[in-house]
Amino acid sequence: MTWLAALGMAGVGVLLLVLGLLSRRLGEVTRASAYYIGLFVAALLFFISAGVRLWHWFNPPLQPVDLTHDVIWILLYHGAPALGLTLAVVVAWRYWSWLLAERD
């Protein structure tokens, strides 16, 4: 099951890369600030989480370990994707909110 979680994290990372490339093109046309870099950072955070999940799947500990008490694992498993998703939402809202703007 862990490889499916890693695949899902990598899939979201690819989605954020595509959104970052589209936002970069939009920023070039509208001469907006380079906030799209946040989408690339968010994708990197998702790829880091996917890599950690795969590493843990391929290298299980010799003795069963409760990872819910290890701060580093919690940050890599859950914190990195949560921070990446928050960053991606803020940047996407900044770049693409004109689509939802009311027109007269």
SULSUL-V822576 format. One record per residue. N is the residue number from 0. RES is the residue in three letters. SS is DSSP state (2 for helix, 1 for strand, 0 for the rest). Layout:
((N:RES:SS) (N:RES:SS))
//
This chain:
((0:MET:0) (1:THR:2) (2:TRP:2) (3:LEU:2) (4:ALA:2) (5:ALA:2) (6:LEU:2) (7:GLY:2) (8:MET:2) (9:ALA:2) (10:GLY:2) (11:VAL:2) (12:GLY:2) (13:VAL:2) (14:LEU:2) (15:LEU:2) (16:LEU:2) (17:VAL:2) (18:LEU:2) (19:GLY:2) (20:LEU:2) (21:LEU:2) (22:SER:2) (23:ARG:2) (24:ARG:2) (25:LEU:2) (26:GLY:2) (27:GLU:2) (28:VAL:2) (29:THR:2) (30:ARG:0) (31:ALA:0) (32:SER:0) (33:ALA:0) (34:TYR:0) (35:TYR:0) (36:ILE:2) (37:GLY:2) (38:LEU:2) (39:PHE:2) (40:VAL:2) (41:ALA:2) (42:ALA:2) (43:LEU:2) (44:LEU:2) (45:PHE:2) (46:PHE:2) (47:ILE:2) (48:SER:2) (49:ALA:2) (50:GLY:2) (51:VAL:2) (52:ARG:2) (53:LEU:2) (54:TRP:2) (55:HIS:2) (56:TRP:2) (57:PHE:2) (58:ASN:0) (59:PRO:0) (60:PRO:0) (61:LEU:0) (62:GLN:0) (63:PRO:0) (64:VAL:0) (65:ASP:0) (66:LEU:2) (67:THR:2) (68:HIS:2) (69:ASP:0) (70:VAL:2) (71:ILE:2) (72:TRP:2) (73:ILE:2) (74:LEU:2) (75:LEU:2) (76:TYR:2) (77:HIS:2) (78:GLY:2) (79:ALA:2) (80:PRO:2) (81:ALA:2) (82:LEU:2) (83:GLY:2) (84:LEU:2) (85:THR:2) (86:LEU:2) (87:ALA:2) (88:VAL:2) (89:VAL:2) (90:VAL:2) (91:ALA:2) (92:TRP:2) (93:ARG:2) (94:TYR:2) (95:TRP:2) (96:SER:2) (97:TRP:2) (98:LEU:2) (99:LEU:0) (100:ALA:0) (101:GLU:0) (102:ARG:0) (103:ASP:0))
//
